[in-house]
Amino acid sequence: MIPTLNPKELFSKYRPEIVEAIEKVIDSGVYLMGEELSGFEKEFADFLEIQNVVGVGSGTDALTLSLKAIGIRSDEDVIVPDNAYPTAFGVAGSGAHARFCDVEKDTLTISAKTIESVLTTKTKAIVVVHLYGMPVLMDEIINLARRLNIYVIEDCAQAVGAKIGNKYVGTFGDIGCFSFYPTKNLSTMGDGGAVVTNDTKIADRIRRLRMYGEDIRYHSLESSTHSRLEEIQAAILRVKLQYLRDEIKERQAMGLRYREALKQENLIPGLLTKGLTHGYHLFVVRSNNRDRLKEKLEAEGIMSLIHYPQPLHFQPAFQKIGHMTYSTRHFPVSENASKQILSLPFYPGLPVETQDKVLETVRLWI
Ligand SMILES: Cc1ncc(COP(=O)(O)O)c(C=O)c1O
């Protein structure tokens, strides 16, 4: 079977270095909040050209702690794209109301226009999700947010390495949130995440919130959970960060190859915008015959996935949020997309002959 994503492949080529890094942690006797964490935070900050990186337990925690750090209240709204399934849980964890928002047809990401249609006087933050690795144009969204005094949080879980102009995503809004889930562009062998920001006050608060609200050990300023990026995971990330630029280049070359083999109407987005560098985390096509395409691929031994099969406003967990009842809401673009999208096998190390086999079957049945 040809897998859609292949975490094993993302680690096995660095095995000797990863084993060495893990052994170093074992021998150090420090497994949390040590030098691997601070080393990774510094190196990732240098990579992104941002002042502060705070490692946390997961991408979900990165979102939750970011919202807590801006002082979100339980009666306030946070705008979340209706097709970004994991994002909603990070927002819900903060206790605030996730307010779902439809997306643009071509990119399947939010825009100033779609955001404006769901703004309320209670809106405190917008979470912009760079879905599949495709950067969202930030200027208009940031202008809108500045005008209304709203925070912009970038969810970069799927977009490590994506750029707008010369700047990496995650450095445009007030805060950027990253996930190092095993299949991500920069990934670890378990859970892991990071919050990045140029606002040192926010960074300091997140440093406290990830550790019982402590300013110094055993002195807590505000009650909080703990959420720490473990030393072993940080050590693995430090190995993999050295190869990230090369891996992104490989993803981009493969992404362009896939795009050239397919018709514009089946691509997301149809055309690439000049000046944007796609991070190519997932390669997602759209088809009116999605379920048949999935079956035909499977018959050829090719696995595919759907990111994501149900819009957030259809999820039983989110039928009622505060004063909002979602069963009566309609987000046509997100609803249609969930029936059309399909993620194809796509990861660094996928052999060219396998890529060709995937593309041949897709072209036949899309
Ligand atoms: C867009 C997006 N946001 C948030 C998350 C949550 O990250 P994690 O799984 O590390 O909690 C993910 C990853 O699953 C994601 O893809």
The ligand as an SDF file (V2000), in Angstrom:
LIG
                    3D

 16 16  0  0  0  0  0  0  0  0999 V2000
   -4.4420   23.3780   11.2510 C   0  0  0  0  0  0  0  0  0  0  0  0
   -4.1300   22.6680   12.5260 C   0  0  0  0  0  0  0  0  0  0  0  0
   -4.3220   23.3050   13.6930 N   0  0  0  0  0  0  0  0  0  0  0  0
   -4.0300   22.7240   14.8730 C   0  0  0  0  0  0  0  0  0  0  0  0
   -3.5360   21.4410   14.9370 C   0  0  0  0  0  0  0  0  0  0  0  0
   -3.3380   20.8220   16.2620 C   0  0  0  0  0  0  0  0  0  0  0  0
   -2.0170   20.4370   16.4970 O   0  0  0  0  0  0  0  0  0  0  0  0
   -1.6720   19.2240   17.5030 P   0  0  0  0  0  0  0  0  0  0  0  0
   -2.1260   17.9650   16.8640 O   0  0  0  0  0  0  0  0  0  0  0  0
   -0.1970   19.3190   17.6750 O   0  0  0  0  0  0  0  0  0  0  0  0
   -2.3920   19.5000   18.7860 O   0  0  0  0  0  0  0  0  0  0  0  0
   -3.3020   20.7440   13.7470 C   0  0  0  0  0  0  0  0  0  0  0  0
   -2.7140   19.3830   13.7360 C   0  0  0  0  0  0  0  0  0  0  0  0
   -3.3010   18.3920   13.8850 O   0  0  0  0  0  0  0  0  0  0  0  0
   -3.6250   21.3530   12.5070 C   0  0  0  0  0  0  0  0  0  0  0  0
   -3.4310   20.7330   11.3470 O   0  0  0  0  0  0  0  0  0  0  0  0
  1  2  1  0
  2  3  1  0
  2 15  2  0
  3  4  2  0
  4  5  1  0
  5  6  1  0
  5 12  2  0
  6  7  1  0
  7  8  1  0
  8  9  2  0
  8 10  1  0
  8 11  1  0
 12 13  1  0
 12 15  1  0
 13 14  2  0
 15 16  1  0
M  END
$$$$
